[in-house]
């Protein structure tokens, strides 16, 4: 049933079919035909008429029950208003909706309100310097929030695709397909008006280590920054017309089991070779480590489709975000003849504690969080990103980095598991690395893409070849 939306009005649509109770064959003969008592597109456009319509439905059902010869089959669809988030009150409803949608779910961990709001704050999100975003909340006829979504454009990347591509994310919705479609339609219309011809989702208006992809397999406790969703969301996206652009596989590493013997032999060989050096991050030299990170990242990611060099201010912001939980010895850099060649960034899984805070982080909460973080209650950590320059990707350098990391973890026996955060199916080298360290499958997310013109040819993300060569990176 097609549902229209009018700004400022509640819209109802009903389909009523009458058949004889005493003649069952009448349904087969007339139902769905012009001879059946069918009335469609009954639209009520005001609150007063809305109440009148509900009374009509109630008395029609009573009449049906008292009349032995008539049966009314009534389909009643209600669509409410989509409102843009423009003030603090609406922003609060945007945040609170997620708590409502996942109430009672034993696995869901509420993202920090401040972290979500930071995505949509131009003063805190550097992506607003080359992009824009909008978000909405959807309401029912009682004024209750039933859905939310955000749409955004990163102009540094949008026009690098065959079709200019925007993004949508932070999608949450009750189990109602029409409500979900309304949110998708709003995102599509806004992006199309900005010159976009496709949209990816659900993704983040920022870097892809947070809020990226739809969870489709592995419904367990999410690690910090990773999306968790209801299973029925899959139907919403795929029935609307979204198609998988790439899959994101998350593997776990069991720290109670030893690394493969071959892995350690390679590590011993590499770390003892002349010219190689390994350092963990220190705040004292944080600026130099940030420059080293950028140097490695821009080289290692150059073969990724739609690659753009990372900005130093983005790195500074990311570092500031993880500072409350960061452990200096969880971040490692490798050098060859003083050249930065590889890095690994790991952080404790803050969600182990944040599940107690329900997304709130006021002053008292911060003090409580700080106190809990000193009690060694973490059992999980997450490798958020790892990169190796192309010319060193077959040198076994990753084994040596893990060797140093393993020495650190042995001093922290409370840690039992590491999440090797998601690797795309377009990156076979990194998938092989996960296998080589003994990683096992845990979760699967999908980044979907929707083409506005169904006549356009859909193409999945380009696979990075195993035999990549160096090339000059344009800054």
N, C-alpha and C positions, 0 to 999 in steps of 0.2 A: 504494500500500500504506500503510495507516494505521499509524503507529508510535506506541506509547505510551511514556511515560517514567516511571520510578520512581526517586525520590531514593535515591542510594546504590547503585544497581544498574546493571549493564550489561544491555541488553535486546537480544535477537536475534529476528528474525522471518523465517521462511522459507516459501516456497511451492514444493512439489515436484510435478512432473507427469511421469508415465511414459507413453510411447507405444511402439508397435512400430517397430523400425527397418525390418523387412522389409515392412511394409505402410504406405506413406506416407499412404494414404487414412485410416488410423486416426487420424492427427492431426486431419484435417478433421472426422472423424466424432465423435471423443470429446473432443478437447482443450477444456477449459473447461466440460465437462459433469460431471454427478454420477458418470458411469461412468469418468471418467479417474481415475488414481491421484493425487489431489490432496490434500495435507495443508497446511493453513494455520494461521497464528497459533501457530507453534511457539515458545514463549517459554522462554528459558534465563536464570535470574535470579541466578547466582552465578559467580564466576571459575572454580570447578571445573567447573561445567556448561558454561561457555563453552568451556573447553578440550575437553570431551567432544564438544560440538557441532561444533567445528572438525574433530576426528578423524573424526566421522561423515560430514561433508561430503567430506573427503579420500578415505575408503574407498568412499563411494558413487560418486564420480567414477571411481575405479579399477575398481570392479565394472562400471560402465556401459561402460567402454572394453573390458573383457574379455568382455562378454556381447553376442552379436550380435543378440539379439532385443529388448533393452530400451534405451531412451534416457531418461535423467533430465534434465529441465530444471529447474535449481535457481536460484531467486532468493533472495539472502541480503542482508538489510538490517541494518546495525548502527547503533545510536544510542547515544551516550554521555551523560555527565553534564553538566548545566549548573550551574555553581557561581558564587555571588555573589562579587564582589570585596570582600573585607573586610580584607585585610592587604597589606603591601608586596610580598610574594612574588606574590600573585595580581595585584596592580596591574602588576608587572613583566611577567607573562605577557600581560596585557591589551595592554601597549605592544608587546612583542616580537612578538605575533601579526602585526601589520601588516608587520613586516620579513620575516616568513616568507611571507605571502601575496603580496607584491610582489617577492620575491627574483628578481633578473635582469631586472626591468622597467626599460628604459632611461629611461623618462620619470618614474617615481615619485620623489618627494622625501619622505623621512621627516619628518613633523611633529616639532617639538621635544617630547621627552618631558615637559619641564617645563611646556610650554604646554598639552598635553593633560591632564596631572595637575592643572593649575590649574583646569580646568573642574569637576573633581570635589572640589575642596578648599573647604569652607565658609569657611575663613579668607581665601581669595583670590577667590572668586566671589561677588559680591554678589547673584546670583540666588537663592542659598540663603536669603536673608532673606524671600523670598516664593515659595519653591519647594522641590522636593526631587528627588533623582536616585538611580538605582541602576544598577549595571552587572554584567554576567556574562561568563564565559568558558566556552566549550563544549569538551569533551574527547572524544577517541576511546578505544577500549578499551586503548590502550597508554599513555594519560595524556598524549597529545600534544594541544595546543590546536589546534582546527580552526575556531573562530569566536568572535566577541565582539559585544556590543551594549550600549548604554546606553538607559535610558528615564528621562524626567524630566517634571516639570510646572512651568510658570511660571504661578502662580496669578493674576498680574496680567493675564494674557491668556487663560488657558484657558477662562474662563467667558464671554468676550465673543463666542464663536462660537455658531452655532445648536446645535451639539453641543459640549459641553465637550471641549476638545481638548488632549491632551498631545503629547509628542514622543518620538521615538527617533532615535538617531544613533550615530556612531562604529562603524558596522556594518562588519565585515570577516568574510569566510567563504571556505572552500574551495569549489570548484565542485561543490556538493552541495545540491540543492534542499531535501531533508528537513532538513539541518542549518540552512539559512537559515530554513526555516519554524519550526523549534524556537526560534530566536532571536526571530523575529517574534511567535510565540505567547507567549513569556515577557514581552515588552514589552507586548503587548495585555492579558494577564492582570493584570499589575501595575498598569497604568493604569486598567483597568476597576475594579479593587478600590479605586482612589482616586477613583472617581466620574467618570472620563473615558468618553466615548462615541466618541472618534475619536483617531487619532494621525497626526501629520505626520512625515515623515522622507525621507531622513536629514537631520537638522538639528542645531543646536548648542544646548546649554543656556547661552545667552548671546546676544549680539547677532548679527545675520545676516551680518556681513562676514567671518566665519570659519566653516569647517566646515559649510557650508550647501548642500544640494542634491545630487542624484545626477548624476554626469557621464554624459551620454548621447551627446554629440557633441563632437569636437575633442580627441582623445586626444594631448595634447602636454604639454610640461613645465608643471606647475601653478605658478601664482604663490603667493606666501606666503599661507597661510591658506585657500586654495581646495581643495576636495575633488578627489581623483583616485580613480577606481575602475576595476575590471575591467568589461569589457563584459557579462559574464554576470550581473552584478548586476541589470541591467535586467529580465531574465526573472524573477529572484527576486521583485522587488517587484511587477511587473505580474501574474504568474501567481498570486501570493498574494491579490491583490485591491486593491492600492494603485492609486489613480488620480491623474493629474497635477492638482495644485491650482494651480500656476502654473509657468511656464517662466522660467528665468533665462538671459538671453543676455549673453555677454561679448564685447565688441568690442576690437579692437586699433587703435592709431594708429601709423602709420609715421612716425617723426621724420625720416627721410631725404627725405621728400616734403613740399612746402609745404602749408600750410592752404589751403582754398578761398579765392579772392580776395574773394568776397562776405563771408565770415566776417571778414576783416581790416577791410573797410570799415565793418562794423557796430561792430567793436571800437574803431576810431579815433573814430568818432562818439560812442560811449558814454563812453569814458574821458576825453574832453575836455569833457563836459557839466558845468556847474557843480553843485556839491553832492556829486559822487561822489568817493570816495576808496578806494584799494586798499592793503592792508597784508599783508605776509607774517608768519607766526608768529615769535615770539621767546620763548625761555624766560624772559627777564626779565619779560615781561608775560603769562606763560602763564595765570595765573588769569583775567585779563580775557578772553583769547581763548576760554577754556573757557566762560565765561558767555555770550559772543557766540555760540559754537557752539550752546549749548543754546537760546538765544533764537531762532536761525534754524531749528534742527532741529524744535523743537516747533511752529513755524508751518508749515514746509514739508511736514512729514509728516502733518499733521492729517487729510488726506483718505485716507490709507492705511487699509485695513480693519484693524480690531483695533488701532488706534493707541493707544499710551500714551506720555506725555511721558518723555523720557530723564532718568535720574538723574545728577546731577553726579558722584557717586562712580563711576558706570560710565565716564564720560568720563575721569576721573582715572586709572582703572585702564587704560583703553585707551591713554592717552597714555604711561603708564609702560611698557607692553608694546612700543611702537614706538620708544621713546627710543634704544635702541642703534643703530638704523639711520636715525633721522629726520634729515631735512635741513630746516632752518627755512624755506628759500626754496621748498620744495615744498608748503607749506600757505599758502593765500591766503584773505583775507577781503575782502569788498566792503561799503562803507558808503554810505548816502545821508543827508545832513544828520545825520551821526554815528550814524544807526541801522544796526545790523548787518543786512544784507539777503541775503548769499550767502557760501558758503564752498566751498572745494575742498581735499581732503586727499589728498596723494599721498606714497607712500613708495617707496624703492628696493625692488626685488623681492629680498628676502633669500634666496629659494630658490636664486638663482644661486650663493650661497656655501654655504648650508646643506646642499646635496646632498653636500658633502664631509664633513659631520659626523655623518650617520646618526642624527639625532635627539638626539645627546648635546651637552650644553653645560655642562661642568665649568669649573673655573677656567682650566685651560690652554686649553680650547676657546674660552672667552670672550676670552682674550688673542689667540689666533690669529684669531678673528673680527674683533676690533678692528683688528688689523694688516691683514688682507685688505680691510676696509672703507675703509681709507685709501689703497688702491692704485688706486682708480678702475677696478675691474674690472666694475662694474655696467654692464649694457647695457639692462636693462629696469627700468621702474618701474610702479607700480600705483596708479591713483586708487581709493582704497577707498570714498570717499563724496563726494558733491557735493549741495548743497542750495541752493535759492533760494526766498525767501518768495513766496507766490502772487501778490501784487500787482506783483512785479517780474519774473515769469516770462516776460513777453513784451517785456521792455525791452532784450534783447540783452546783459544784464549778464554772462552766461557767456562771451561773446566777449571782453569786456574782461579777464576773469580769465585766459583762455587766452593773451591777448596778453602779459600779465605773465609767465605761466609759460613761454611760448615764449622770452622774453628770457633767462630763467634757464637753460633747457635748451641754448641756443646756447653758453653758457659751459661746458657739460659735454658735449662731443662724443662721449664714450664711450657715452652713452645713445642707443639706436637705436629703441626702441619703448616705448610706453605702453599698459598694459592699462586700458581703461575698464571697471572692474569691474562685475559683473553688474547688469543692470536687468531687472526683472520684466516679463512681458508684460501686466501690469495697469497699467503706467505709460507710456502712449504719449508723454507730453511728454518724458521722459528718453530714450526711444528715438529721438525726433526730434533731440534734442540730439546724441546719438552720431553720427547720420547727418550732421548739419550740420558737424561738425568733421572729417569724413572717416574716421570709424571703419569698420572692416570686420569681418565676422563671424569669431570665433575658436572659441568654445566654447558649449555649451549644457548647463545643468544643469536638473533638474526637482525641485521640491519636491512630493512625493507626499502624499496624504492617504488614510487607510484608515478607513472608517466601521465600527464594531463591529457595528451592525445593518444588514444588507443591505437592510432594508425602508425605511431612511431615504433621502431624496433627496440625491444628491450635487450640490454646487454648487461651481464653480470660484471663485477669488479675484475679488473685485469690481474692475472696471476703473475707474481714476481718470479722471473726465471731463476733457476738455481745457479746459473753461470753468469751472474751479474758482473759487470766490469765497472771500473771507476769512471765517473764523468764529472764535469765541472758543475758545481751547484751555484745557481744564480741567487744572490741575496736580494 
